[in-house]
């Protein structure tokens, strides 16, 4: 995978609102909560979710990465206005 494209994706992720970031994580199948020792669900730290999102994105086939980028770019453009 092209490093430049991966860096762009990472920059765009960091510009998203939290709910939008969570949506991208869900699209990629990244878990946002896990059960603790008591069996209660607790949120996974942002750093872990972010790393998992980037990893899953990098593992996607080119066509799926392109589709995700097409979804992401208009949102980032709107946020940067």
N, C-alpha and C positions, 0 to 999 in steps of 0.2 A: 504494500500500500504506500502511496505517495505521502511522504512526511509533511509536505506543505498542506495538503488537503486535510490531513489529520489535525494539524495545528489550527487550521481555520475552523474545523468542526469544534475543537476545544474552546476556541475564543467565542464562537457563537453560543455554545452551551452556557458559558459564564454570563452571557448577556440576557439570558432568559429569565423571566419571572419564575419563582419557585414552582408554581402550579404547572407551568409549561415544561419546566425541566422534569418534573415528576411524570408528565405525560410522555415525554421522550423515553424516560427510563422504563415506563410500562410498555411502550411500543416495542422496546428491545428486550422485554422480558426480565428486567432487573428487579429483584425484590427490594421493597422499601421498608419492610418490617420483618423482624424475626422474633421468635419466642425466647424469653429469658429462662433462667433456671426454675422460676416459679410457674412457667407456662403462660405468662402474660406476653402479649406482643409489645415490642418496643421498636422505635424507629432506628434504622441503621444509620450510622454517622454519614454525613454528606460526602466526606472524602472517599469512603468505601463505595458509595453509590456512584460517584463521579468516575472513579477508576473502573468500575464494572461497566458503566455506560460506554466509556471510551474503548474499552477492550471489546465489548460486543460490537460496537460500530466498526472497529478495525477488522473484525472477523466476518462481517457481512460480505456477500458477493457485491461486486461493483454496481450492478443494477439496483440493488436494494439501498446501497449507500447513496446513490444518485437520487433515488426517490425520497429518501429521508432528507437529503440536502434541499430538495425542491420544496419540501414541507417547511423546513426550518428557515430558509433565507427570507421569505416575505415577513415572517414574524420578527426576525432580528432587524430587518430594515425598518419596520414599523416602530420598534422599540427605540431605535437610535435617532428617530426624528425629534 
